[in-house]
């Protein structure tokens, strides 16, 4: 009988490397929203080999926000590395679904040259197919970017390319459309489209605008499940009062993207730049690693960090006294707004927004030995209130939202 292969320990981050106040601030916001700092991992040779199965492996992109490339790129190997480490249980000890953050690019990313100093702040949710994952990522990212760029006007563009079935129908229709419009395509466009039909969308700014106005839209070919998922994502955005525009030319990667694709842009004094790019990649684990599918979604934020050589004294991190529990879709819609209300008041709180069952959420709170539960159900969502329960005595009280902060601050 063969012995089990000894697990290689995950390296820790180098505490002596320069830090950035901007990344530090982003980390605190992410932590409040339930994201854990991921252990140090890097892109290995096997990840690069796996990436060569995809057409993206031929792209020589210096950086995901390289000035000559408006689209997502340079992250395929990093996604594969994260999924491989997840499957090999290198993130044990962190709650599931995994919500984590890391400073990018990962060491070993073959597309990132040492000359590129820009770094990203990445948020990932692995193991959740639910629309709350999109809402959590977008809300957290939006708050981080507002904190980092207070003078920029942020705008969100979002689209859905659907699941494998949806995408297959769309690609067929797009291929038929481009055959009919051959006369409007430049030689450069034709060559690019031969490599990858999605390259068509890279020419949006330089080709005949009518080509894109009349082109098939991914949302017209969504399966019922993908349509429902995207509808829920938009409901979350409206509940959070995050303005958005549906951009039908926002496509992402044909090889591994699925469902939701989004970008956040910042504009100041008439100048705009992409500050964050996110996408689902539900099918990547099976395609790249040959194992079962893992639902996953991630976003990369460009924070323009300013590094300092000395680390400031560690701030005392308060242990959360509260665990937030939600029951039902209406409650989920309000949950992130309440999380932000508590963050602004300096009240740390744990949560398990990706879980639906009350028993599972209560078990998480009990495991953490948290003294108070904040419960938001359908009734409370309608009445704009929260039930505060003391775990030791099981006594509880219903508190209006406008009095919640002052009430919680008085609790021992």
N, C-alpha and C positions, 0 to 999 in steps of 0.2 A: 504493500500500500504506500503510495507516494505521500510524502510530507507536504503540508501546506506551505506554499511559498511565503517566506518571511516578508511582512509588510514593511516597505520603506517609509521611515518617518517623514512627515512633511516638514520642510525647513521653515523656520520662523523669519519674519521680516527683520532686516538689519536696523536695529535701533540707533545705530551711529550715523546713518545716512541723513543728509539734510532733509528738513521737513518744510512744509508749506502751510502758512496760516489758513490759506484758502481751502486746502485739502483737509486740514484739521477741522475747520468749520463744517465742511460738507460731511465729514465722518460723524460729527455730533448729531446733525440733522438726520442722517441715515440711521444712526443707532436708535434715535427716538422712534422712528417708524418701524423698528423691528429688524433692521438689517445688522448682521454680524460681520465683523472684519474677518475676511477669509484668510486662512493660513497661506503662507508663501507657496506658490506653485509656479512652474515655468513651462514653456512650450518645449516639449521633448522631440527627439527625432521621429518617434512613432506618430506624433501629432502631425508633423510636417508631411510624413508619408501618407497618412490618412487624408490630409487636405488635398493631395494630388489627385484624388478620385474626382474632385470637383473642378469645374471650369475656372473657378476663381483662382486656382493655384498659378495660373499664368500671369496674373495681374502683378505688376511691379509697383505697388503703391507704397510710397514712403511712410505715409501716416494716414490714419482715418480722416483727418481734417486737412489733408494736403491741399494747398490753395488751388491747384489746378484740377482737383477732383471733388465735385459737389456731392458725390454719392458715398454710401457706406463701403468700406473696404479695409483690409488689413486685420480683420478680426476673426476670420474663419479658424485659423490655427488656435487662437485663444479660446474660442467656444469649444473646440474639440478637446483641448487640454482640461478645461473646467469639467466637461461631461465625463471624461476619462477618470479624473480624480474623484468625481462624485460616485461613479460606478465602483471604483476601487476602495470606496469608503474612507477616503483621505480627509473627509470633512466631518468625521464622526464627532459627536459631542454638540453639534449644531442642530437646531430644531428642523424638522421636516414639515412642509416643503422648505427647502433651503432658501433663505433670503440673505444675500451677502453682498459685500462691497470690497473692491480692491483698487489699488492705484495701478494704472496701466501706462504704457503697454507692458504685457508680461515679458519677462526675460526669455529670450530665445525666439521671439516673434521675428520671422525671417524678412518681413516687409518693412520693419522699422530700422532705419539706419541710426547709428550712434549720433550722427550730426543733428538729428531732430530732437530738440530739447523739450518740446511740448509734451505734456502728460495728460492722461485722461483719468477721470474718476468714474469707475464702472459699478453699476448696480445690477445684480442678477437675481432672478427667482427661478429656481430649478425644482421641478416636481409638482407644479401647479398649472393646470390647464384653464383655470377659472379667470373670468374677466376682472376679478378683484386684483389680480396680479398686475395687469396693465394699469389699473387705477392707482395702485400703490406706487408703482415705478414712476408714473407720470407726475403724480402729486408730489412725491419726494423730490424728484428732479426739478420740478417747477419752483419749489420752495428754495432748494439749494441755489438755483440760478438767480432767483430774485434777490437772495441774500448776497450773492457774489457780484451781481450786476444791477444795483438798485436803479441806475439811470437808463437802463435799456428797456425797451418795450418788447416783451416776450410774446411770441406767437407760436402756436402749435399746429402742425399739419399732420393729418392722420389718414390712413387708408387701410383697407383689408384686402389681401390677395387670396384669402381663404385657405382651405385645406388642400390636400393632394388632388382630390376629385375636382374641386373648384378651379384650381390652377391649370389642370389638364384641359378643361373646357375653354378657359381663357386663352391659353397658348394656341390652341387650334384656331380659334376665331381671329386672334391677332395675326397668325401666319397667313390666313386667307385674306385678311384686310391688306397686309403689306404686299401681297402678290398683286392685288388689284391696283395698288398705288405705286407700283414700281417706277413709273415715270416721274414721280415727285421725289424719289430718293436719290441722293448724291452717291457718287462712287464710294466715298468714305463711309457713308451710312450702310450701304449694301455689304461692304466688307465686314463692318462691325457686327451687323445683324447675322451674318453667316456664322460668326463665332458664338454669338449668343443673341437670341431674339430680343432679350430684355435690353440690349444695348441701344435699341431704338429710343428708349426714354432718356438716354444721355444726350440726345441731340435736340431736346426741347427748346433750348434757347437760341439755336442757330438754324433750325429747319423751318419750313412753311408751317405757321401756326395752325392752319386748317387740318394738317395731318393729325395733330394731337386732339383737336376738338372733335373730329369724327372717328377717332380710333376707339376700339372696344374698351370698356371700363371693367376692371376686375370685379367691382361690386355687382355687376350685372350677372355674374356667373357663380356667385357664392352658393354653397350648399345650405340647406336649412340650418344645420348646426352652426356653420360659420356666420350666417346672417344673424342668428340669435346672439351669438357671442359678441359680434361687433356692435349690435344694438345695445347690449348691456354696457360695453365700454363707453359708448357715447352717452348713455344715461348717467354713468359715473362722472364723466367730464362735466355734464350739465349740472349735476348735483354739487360738484366742487366749484362751479362757476369759473371753470377754465375755458376761455374762448378757444375755439378750434375751427379749422378749415379742412374739409375733405379734399385731399390732393390726389386725383386719379392717376397721376404719373409717378407717384411715390410707390416704388415697387419692391426695393430691397434685392435680395439675392434669389435668383430662380432656383438654385440648387438646394438651399436649406431653409429659406424663410418660409413662414406660414402665418396665416391670419394677419395680425396687426403689425403695421409698420408705421413709424412716426418720427418726426423731427421737431426740434424746438429751435427757433431762430430768435436772435436778439438784434434789435434795431436801435441805433442812436445817431442822431444828426444825419439821418438819411442813409447811413451805412449799415448794412445787414451782414450777419455771419451766422452760420449754423453752429449752435452751441451744444446740441445733443442729438444723438441718433439712436433709435431703438427699434428692435424687431423681435418677433417670436421666432424660435427655431425648434419647433416640436419634433421634426423628423430627423434632425441631424444625428442623434445618437445611433439610430439604426443604420443610417447611410454610412456614417464614418467609422463606427466601431463594431458594426455587425451584431449589435445586441438589441434588446427591447427599446422601444421608443420612450423617451423621457420628455415630458412637456417642459419647456424652458422659455424664458424671455429675458432680455437684457437691454441695458441702455448705457451709452458712453457719453460723458459730459466733458466738455472742454472748459477748464476753469482758469486758464492762463496763470498757473501758480507762480508765486514769488518765493523762492526757497531761502530759508535762513539756516545758518550753520549750527546754531545752538538751540537746544530744546528748552522750552520754558518749563517751569515747574509743573508737575502733573496736577491738574485740577482734581479735586475730590469729586468722584462720581457718586451721586446719590443712588442708593438701591431703590428700585421702584416699589412703592407701597400699593400700587393699583394694577389690576389686570383687567383689560377691556374685553368684554364679551358681547358679540352681536348675534342676533337671531333673525334670519329672514333677509330678503333682498332689500326691502325698504330700509332696514337698519344698516345694512352694509353701505347703502348710498350715503348715509349720514355719518358713518363711522370715521372716515378720514377727516372730515371737518372738525369732529370732536377731538381727534388726535392732534390736529394743528392748534386748536384752542388750548389744549393742555401744554403743548410744546411752548407756545408763546407765553404761557403763565409759568414756565419753568417747572412743570410737574411731570416727572418721568413716569412712563406707563408701559407695561408689557401688553402684547396682544397676539392673537392668532387669527387674523382676518381671513386667512385662506381656509380655515376650518368652519364647518357648518354646524356640526352636532354640539349641543350644549355639554354633554358628558365629556367629550374630548377636550373642549376648551376649559372646563372646570378642572379636569385632570391635570392640564398644563399648569394652571394657577396653583393647584395644591402641591405639585411637584416642586414649584419654585418657592413654595412657602410664603406666598404673597398675602398680606393681611386683609386687603379689600378687593372686592369685585365691583366693576362698573358694568352694568348690564343694560343693553339697548335692544329691545324687541320691537315688534310691529306697533304695539300700543304706544310705547315710549317715543318711537319715531314720529308718530302722528301728533302726539302731545308735546313734542320737543322737551323731553325730560330723560333722565337716566336713573336707574335703580342702583343705589350704592349699598352693597352688602358687606358686613363684617364677617369674615370667615370663621373667626373663633366662636362668636355667639350666634351666628346665622341671623342676626337682626338686620333689617334693611329699611331703607327710606327712599322714597322717590323725590328726586331733586330736579327742579326746572333747569334747563341748560344755562339760562342767564345767571343762575346762582351757583352753578356747579363749582367753578374755580374757588370762590370764597369758601364754600362748604368743605371742599377737599383740603384746603390749606389749614383748616382748623382741626382736622383729624389728627390724633396722636400718631 
